[in-house]
Structure formats: C-alpha cells, structure tokens
Amino acid sequence: MFQASEMLVTAEGAPVVCGPPLRAVNDFRYDVFISYSSKDRAWARGELLKGIEKAGLKACIDYRDFKPGRSSLLNMQDAARHSRRLVLVLTEN
C-alpha cells in the first residue's frame, strides 16, 4: 500500500530499504492525501486544505475527491495510492 519505500536501519546504522520501489513524481494524481477525524473536519477542510493548496499543491480530501457510493476504506486506499504523500492529522479527537 505504501508508495515510498520504508527506511529501516541495521544495528550498525546502515539503511535498509524495504517495500515497493519509489515511483516517478509524475505518476501521482495528487501531491497529498489528507486523512483526519470527523471531529477535526472544520480545521482540515478549512485551514489545512487552504494552506496546502495556497502552496501550490494538489490535495485529495474526502468530501471533494472520494467517489460517491464507494466504501470509505476503498476510497482511502485509492487516495493513498494516487498521492505522493499522506498528511495524517493526529489529535486528541
């Protein structure tokens, strides 16, 4: 599911690359996929999304980019697969 390879380090500190190979930058539909709790909806759809798009990045966010009638889980999988990066909003919510 991950787009970028995960970095692990050996006991000696040497990097070990695991996971699928990196993809070319132009292979992605979005720059970022924003995942958040429904309790953080106002902030994620407001400040966060506006800031990301103001920076010239193309964001994928549920209410606008998910396919209606499709399960949330499948929509999230597709969003992650088609995005260069994932922005995961972690709060007390």
N, C-alpha and C positions, 0 to 999 in steps of 0.2 A: 504494500500500500504506500510506502514512503517513496517520494520522488527523488530525494537526495540520499546518498549513502550515509549510513550511520558511522560515526567515528568512535572506535574503541582504542584503548591503549594497552600495550603489554606491560608486564611487571617492570620492564626496563624503560618504559616510557615511549616506545616506538609505536606510531599509529598503525592501526589495523583497520582496513576498510571492509565493511560488511554491507550487504544489501544490494539492491539493483544498481547498475551504473547510472551516473548522472546523465541527465538529458540536456539537449541544447536549449538555450534560453528561449528561442523562438518556437519551441514545441509546446508551450503553455498558452492556454486561453486567458488566464488571469495571472496577475503578479502575486496576489494574496487571496486566501480564503479566510474569512473572519468567522470564527466559531465562538459562541457566547451563550450564557444562560439567559433564559427568557426574562429573568429579573434584572438583567443588565441591558435589556433591549433599547431603552431610550438613549443611553450613552453610546452603545455600539453603533446604532443606526445614525446617531447624530454626530457627536464629536469625533469618534474614532473613524467612521467611514468618511466623513467630510475631510478630515486631516489626511487620510491615506490618498484620497482622490485629488485633493489640492496639491499633493506632492507629485502628481502625475502618474500615479499607479492605478492599474485596473484591478478593482476588488470584486470578489464574489461574495455575496451576502444572501442569506436565505430568502428573505421576503421578496427580493427582486430577481434573483437568478436561479432559484430552485424550480424544477419542473412540477407544475401542479399535478396532483393525483399520484405522484410517485412518493414512496416512503422517504421519510427524513433520512434514514440511515443510508439508503442508496444515493440520495441527493448529496449527502455529506461525503460519501466515498468518491463520487464523481468530481465534486468540488475540489477535494484534496488532490485527486489525480491530475486535474487540469490546472493546478495552481503551482507557481514556483515556490511559494512559501505559505505557511499556515500561521495565522495570528489567533492564538488561543487566549481568550480573556478568562483569567482565573481570579475570582473574587470570593469573598465570604458567602456570596449567594450561590 
